Amino acid sequence: MPVKVRLNEILTSRGMSQRELARLTGLRPNTISHLCSNTANSIYFETLELICKTLNISIEQLIEID
């Protein structure tokens, strides 16, 4: 069951940089970068929740399951 994080698409559509999201969330820029490039092997639920709250999106908008 492949899981895709759509963070890069969302940031691009909003004209928001990875650096700005890192600043707003307090997450490490490397964490945001891995999520944007879909190279993360795992992610904490707290991280997903923080990103969703910051971007005002649902988890269904952030994650795509094939």
N, CA, C and O atoms as CSV, one atom per row, in Angstrom:
chain,resi,resn,atom,element,x,y,z
A,1,MET,N,N,0.845,-1.172,0.000
A,1,MET,CA,C,0.000,0.000,0.000
A,1,MET,C,C,0.898,1.246,0.000
A,1,MET,O,O,1.302,1.712,1.066
A,2,PRO,N,N,1.215,1.790,-1.184
A,2,PRO,CA,C,2.057,2.990,-1.259
A,2,PRO,C,C,1.327,4.217,-0.706
A,2,PRO,O,O,0.150,4.445,-0.988
A,3,VAL,N,N,2.059,4.992,0.084
A,3,VAL,CA,C,1.529,6.215,0.677
A,3,VAL,C,C,2.324,7.382,0.114
A,3,VAL,O,O,3.555,7.356,0.105
A,4,LYS,N,N,1.623,8.398,-0.352
A,4,LYS,CA,C,2.273,9.576,-0.917
A,4,LYS,C,C,1.871,10.796,-0.093
A,4,LYS,O,O,0.690,11.028,0.167
A,5,VAL,N,N,2.867,11.561,0.307
A,5,VAL,CA,C,2.614,12.813,1.013
A,5,VAL,C,C,2.585,13.916,-0.044
A,5,VAL,O,O,3.549,14.095,-0.787
A,6,ARG,N,N,1.491,14.641,-0.108
A,6,ARG,CA,C,1.292,15.653,-1.144
A,6,ARG,C,C,1.756,17.042,-0.708
A,6,ARG,O,O,1.275,18.046,-1.233
A,7,LEU,N,N,2.666,17.108,0.229
A,7,LEU,CA,C,3.081,18.379,0.809
A,7,LEU,C,C,3.683,19.318,-0.235
A,7,LEU,O,O,3.367,20.508,-0.241
A,8,ASN,N,N,4.526,18.817,-1.099
A,8,ASN,CA,C,5.159,19.672,-2.105
A,8,ASN,C,C,4.107,20.307,-3.008
A,8,ASN,O,O,4.197,21.494,-3.320
A,9,GLU,N,N,3.110,19.527,-3.433
A,9,GLU,CA,C,2.035,20.051,-4.281
A,9,GLU,C,C,1.270,21.154,-3.556
A,9,GLU,O,O,0.948,22.185,-4.148
A,10,ILE,N,N,0.984,20.939,-2.288
A,10,ILE,CA,C,0.216,21.902,-1.497
A,10,ILE,C,C,1.006,23.193,-1.317
A,10,ILE,O,O,0.464,24.285,-1.486
A,11,LEU,N,N,2.278,23.070,-0.976
A,11,LEU,CA,C,3.100,24.269,-0.791
A,11,LEU,C,C,3.234,25.042,-2.098
A,11,LEU,O,O,3.147,26.270,-2.103
A,12,THR,N,N,3.441,24.338,-3.197
A,12,THR,CA,C,3.572,24.984,-4.502
A,12,THR,C,C,2.300,25.743,-4.866
A,12,THR,O,O,2.362,26.876,-5.342
A,13,SER,N,N,1.147,25.117,-4.641
A,13,SER,CA,C,-0.119,25.765,-4.993
A,13,SER,C,C,-0.382,27.005,-4.145
A,13,SER,O,O,-1.117,27.900,-4.563
A,14,ARG,N,N,0.209,27.060,-2.965
A,14,ARG,CA,C,0.025,28.210,-2.066
A,14,ARG,C,C,1.145,29.235,-2.179
A,14,ARG,O,O,1.092,30.298,-1.561
A,15,GLY,N,N,2.147,28.911,-2.965
A,15,GLY,CA,C,3.287,29.818,-3.087
A,15,GLY,C,C,4.086,29.921,-1.802
A,15,GLY,O,O,4.690,30.956,-1.517
A,16,MET,N,N,4.087,28.849,-1.030
A,16,MET,CA,C,4.785,28.826,0.257
A,16,MET,C,C,6.054,27.984,0.129
A,16,MET,O,O,6.051,26.926,-0.500
A,17,SER,N,N,7.125,28.467,0.729
A,17,SER,CA,C,8.382,27.723,0.676
A,17,SER,C,C,8.453,26.701,1.811
A,17,SER,O,O,7.747,26.807,2.813
A,18,GLN,N,N,9.311,25.728,1.626
A,18,GLN,CA,C,9.555,24.738,2.676
A,18,GLN,C,C,10.112,25.433,3.919
A,18,GLN,O,O,9.768,25.078,5.046
A,19,ARG,N,N,10.959,26.408,3.704
A,19,ARG,CA,C,11.576,27.149,4.811
A,19,ARG,C,C,10.508,27.878,5.639
A,19,ARG,O,O,10.570,27.897,6.868
A,20,GLU,N,N,9.535,28.473,4.951
A,20,GLU,CA,C,8.473,29.174,5.665
A,20,GLU,C,C,7.629,28.202,6.487
A,20,GLU,O,O,7.269,28.501,7.626
A,21,LEU,N,N,7.313,27.035,5.911
A,21,LEU,CA,C,6.553,26.040,6.654
A,21,LEU,C,C,7.343,25.562,7.865
A,21,LEU,O,O,6.775,25.381,8.943
A,22,ALA,N,N,8.625,25.360,7.702
A,22,ALA,CA,C,9.470,24.948,8.832
A,22,ALA,C,C,9.435,26.006,9.930
A,22,ALA,O,O,9.349,25.673,11.112
A,23,ARG,N,N,9.502,27.267,9.545
A,23,ARG,CA,C,9.467,28.355,10.526
A,23,ARG,C,C,8.120,28.397,11.252
A,23,ARG,O,O,8.072,28.562,12.471
A,24,LEU,N,N,7.023,28.245,10.494
A,24,LEU,CA,C,5.686,28.315,11.094
A,24,LEU,C,C,5.391,27.141,12.025
A,24,LEU,O,O,4.693,27.295,13.027
A,25,THR,N,N,5.923,25.976,11.689
A,25,THR,CA,C,5.630,24.774,12.470
A,25,THR,C,C,6.661,24.509,13.558
A,25,THR,O,O,6.363,23.842,14.549
A,26,GLY,N,N,7.868,25.025,13.379
A,26,GLY,CA,C,8.951,24.715,14.305
A,26,GLY,C,C,9.616,23.387,13.989
A,26,GLY,O,O,10.449,22.908,14.759
A,27,LEU,N,N,9.251,22.787,12.856
A,27,LEU,CA,C,9.877,21.531,12.433
A,27,LEU,C,C,11.210,21.830,11.763
A,27,LEU,O,O,11.423,22.922,11.236
A,28,ARG,N,N,12.100,20.851,11.790
A,28,ARG,CA,C,13.396,21.010,11.133
A,28,ARG,C,C,13.201,21.106,9.623
A,28,ARG,O,O,12.368,20.390,9.068
A,29,PRO,N,N,13.948,21.974,8.951
A,29,PRO,CA,C,13.845,22.065,7.489
A,29,PRO,C,C,14.086,20.723,6.789
A,29,PRO,O,O,13.478,20.442,5.756
A,30,ASN,N,N,14.980,19.892,7.358
A,30,ASN,CA,C,15.230,18.574,6.759
A,30,ASN,C,C,13.985,17.696,6.804
A,30,ASN,O,O,13.738,16.924,5.878
A,31,THR,N,N,13.206,17.808,7.866
A,31,THR,CA,C,11.973,17.034,7.987
A,31,THR,C,C,11.005,17.438,6.877
A,31,THR,O,O,10.427,16.583,6.207
A,32,ILE,N,N,10.833,18.735,6.690
A,32,ILE,CA,C,9.941,19.241,5.642
A,32,ILE,C,C,10.445,18.799,4.279
A,32,ILE,O,O,9.654,18.378,3.434
A,33,SER,N,N,11.737,18.886,4.054
A,33,SER,CA,C,12.327,18.489,2.776
A,33,SER,C,C,12.074,17.017,2.467
A,33,SER,O,O,11.710,16.674,1.342
A,34,HIS,N,N,12.261,16.147,3.454
A,34,HIS,CA,C,12.017,14.720,3.251
A,34,HIS,C,C,10.554,14.450,2.929
A,34,HIS,O,O,10.247,13.612,2.081
A,35,LEU,N,N,9.656,15.150,3.598
A,35,LEU,CA,C,8.238,14.956,3.332
A,35,LEU,C,C,7.861,15.460,1.944
A,35,LEU,O,O,7.036,14.852,1.262
A,36,CYS,N,N,8.459,16.562,1.527
A,36,CYS,CA,C,8.170,17.111,0.200
A,36,CYS,C,C,8.696,16.219,-0.919
A,36,CYS,O,O,8.103,16.153,-1.996
A,37,SER,N,N,9.788,15.547,-0.669
A,37,SER,CA,C,10.373,14.695,-1.710
A,37,SER,C,C,9.934,13.239,-1.595
A,37,SER,O,O,10.365,12.393,-2.379
A,38,ASN,N,N,9.076,12.947,-0.618
A,38,ASN,CA,C,8.583,11.586,-0.389
A,38,ASN,C,C,9.709,10.598,-0.125
A,38,ASN,O,O,9.636,9.446,-0.554
A,39,THR,N,N,10.751,11.035,0.577
A,39,THR,CA,C,11.845,10.127,0.923
A,39,THR,C,C,11.815,9.723,2.388
A,39,THR,O,O,12.686,8.982,2.845
A,40,ALA,N,N,10.823,10.202,3.128
A,40,ALA,CA,C,10.712,9.844,4.547
A,40,ALA,C,C,10.216,8.412,4.678
A,40,ALA,O,O,9.275,8.006,3.996
A,41,ASN,N,N,10.854,7.654,5.556
A,41,ASN,CA,C,10.439,6.271,5.800
A,41,ASN,C,C,9.342,6.179,6.838
A,41,ASN,O,O,8.576,5.215,6.866
A,42,SER,N,N,9.271,7.184,7.689
A,42,SER,CA,C,8.240,7.207,8.729
A,42,SER,C,C,7.971,8.655,9.103
A,42,SER,O,O,8.758,9.552,8.800
A,43,ILE,N,N,6.835,8.863,9.772
A,43,ILE,CA,C,6.474,10.202,10.214
A,43,ILE,C,C,5.612,10.078,11.460
A,43,ILE,O,O,4.763,9.191,11.553
A,44,TYR,N,N,5.831,10.954,12.400
A,44,TYR,CA,C,5.027,10.954,13.620
A,44,TYR,C,C,3.655,11.542,13.335
A,44,TYR,O,O,3.520,12.466,12.533
A,45,PHE,N,N,2.638,10.999,13.998
A,45,PHE,CA,C,1.291,11.537,13.861
A,45,PHE,C,C,1.250,12.998,14.295
A,45,PHE,O,O,0.533,13.806,13.704
A,46,GLU,N,N,2.017,13.334,15.325
A,46,GLU,CA,C,2.078,14.721,15.803
A,46,GLU,C,C,2.569,15.662,14.705
A,46,GLU,O,O,2.090,16.790,14.590
A,47,THR,N,N,3.521,15.199,13.901
A,47,THR,CA,C,4.050,16.009,12.808
A,47,THR,C,C,2.976,16.236,11.756
A,47,THR,O,O,2.799,17.356,11.278
A,48,LEU,N,N,2.261,15.180,11.395
A,48,LEU,CA,C,1.174,15.313,10.426
A,48,LEU,C,C,0.107,16.279,10.935
A,48,LEU,O,O,-0.383,17.129,10.192
A,49,GLU,N,N,-0.240,16.136,12.195
A,49,GLU,CA,C,-1.264,16.998,12.786
A,49,GLU,C,C,-0.814,18.457,12.773
A,49,GLU,O,O,-1.604,19.344,12.450
A,50,LEU,N,N,0.430,18.711,13.115
A,50,LEU,CA,C,0.963,20.065,13.135
A,50,LEU,C,C,0.951,20.689,11.740
A,50,LEU,O,O,0.577,21.851,11.580
A,51,ILE,N,N,1.356,19.927,10.742
A,51,ILE,CA,C,1.350,20.421,9.362
A,51,ILE,C,C,-0.077,20.721,8.915
A,51,ILE,O,O,-0.335,21.766,8.317
A,52,CYS,N,N,-0.994,19.816,9.201
A,52,CYS,CA,C,-2.388,20.018,8.813
A,52,CYS,C,C,-2.983,21.254,9.489
A,52,CYS,O,O,-3.677,22.038,8.842
A,53,LYS,N,N,-2.722,21.427,10.758
A,53,LYS,CA,C,-3.239,22.606,11.478
A,53,LYS,C,C,-2.639,23.888,10.926
A,53,LYS,O,O,-3.346,24.879,10.743
A,54,THR,N,N,-1.353,23.876,10.663
A,54,THR,CA,C,-0.672,25.062,10.163
A,54,THR,C,C,-1.188,25.454,8.782
A,54,THR,O,O,-1.375,26.638,8.501
A,55,LEU,N,N,-1.416,24.467,7.924
A,55,LEU,CA,C,-1.879,24.740,6.566
A,55,LEU,C,C,-3.404,24.779,6.463
A,55,LEU,O,O,-3.956,25.074,5.403
A,56,ASN,N,N,-4.072,24.481,7.569
A,56,ASN,CA,C,-5.538,24.455,7.600
A,56,ASN,C,C,-6.101,23.496,6.541
A,56,ASN,O,O,-6.963,23.856,5.740
A,57,ILE,N,N,-5.579,22.261,6.570
A,57,ILE,CA,C,-6.033,21.222,5.649
A,57,ILE,C,C,-6.355,19.963,6.449
A,57,ILE,O,O,-5.982,19.841,7.616
A,58,SER,N,N,-7.047,19.038,5.809
A,58,SER,CA,C,-7.341,17.755,6.442
A,58,SER,C,C,-6.231,16.757,6.110
A,58,SER,O,O,-5.454,16.965,5.177
A,59,ILE,N,N,-6.167,15.700,6.863
A,59,ILE,CA,C,-5.178,14.652,6.621
A,59,ILE,C,C,-5.396,14.005,5.251
A,59,ILE,O,O,-4.447,13.564,4.602
A,60,GLU,N,N,-6.656,13.958,4.824
A,60,GLU,CA,C,-6.976,13.384,3.511
A,60,GLU,C,C,-6.406,14.208,2.372
A,60,GLU,O,O,-6.108,13.673,1.304
A,61,GLN,N,N,-6.251,15.517,2.593
A,61,GLN,CA,C,-5.653,16.379,1.591
A,61,GLN,C,C,-4.133,16.220,1.548
A,61,GLN,O,O,-3.510,16.406,0.503
A,62,LEU,N,N,-3.553,15.879,2.680
A,62,LEU,CA,C,-2.097,15.772,2.788
A,62,LEU,C,C,-1.566,14.419,2.333
A,62,LEU,O,O,-0.492,14.337,1.736
A,63,ILE,N,N,-2.320,13.357,2.615
A,63,ILE,CA,C,-1.824,12.003,2.337
A,63,ILE,C,C,-2.707,11.321,1.299
A,63,ILE,O,O,-3.935,11.385,1.359
A,64,GLU,N,N,-2.059,10.679,0.362
A,64,GLU,CA,C,-2.747,9.919,-0.677
A,64,GLU,C,C,-2.307,8.456,-0.567
A,64,GLU,O,O,-1.113,8.160,-0.512
A,65,ILE,N,N,-3.265,7.564,-0.535
A,65,ILE,CA,C,-2.968,6.137,-0.436
A,65,ILE,C,C,-3.426,5.455,-1.718
A,65,ILE,O,O,-4.586,5.556,-2.116
A,66,ASP,N,N,-2.486,4.755,-2.356
A,66,ASP,CA,C,-2.819,4.035,-3.596
A,66,ASP,C,C,-3.229,2.620,-3.294
A,66,ASP,O,O,-3.545,1.860,-4.209
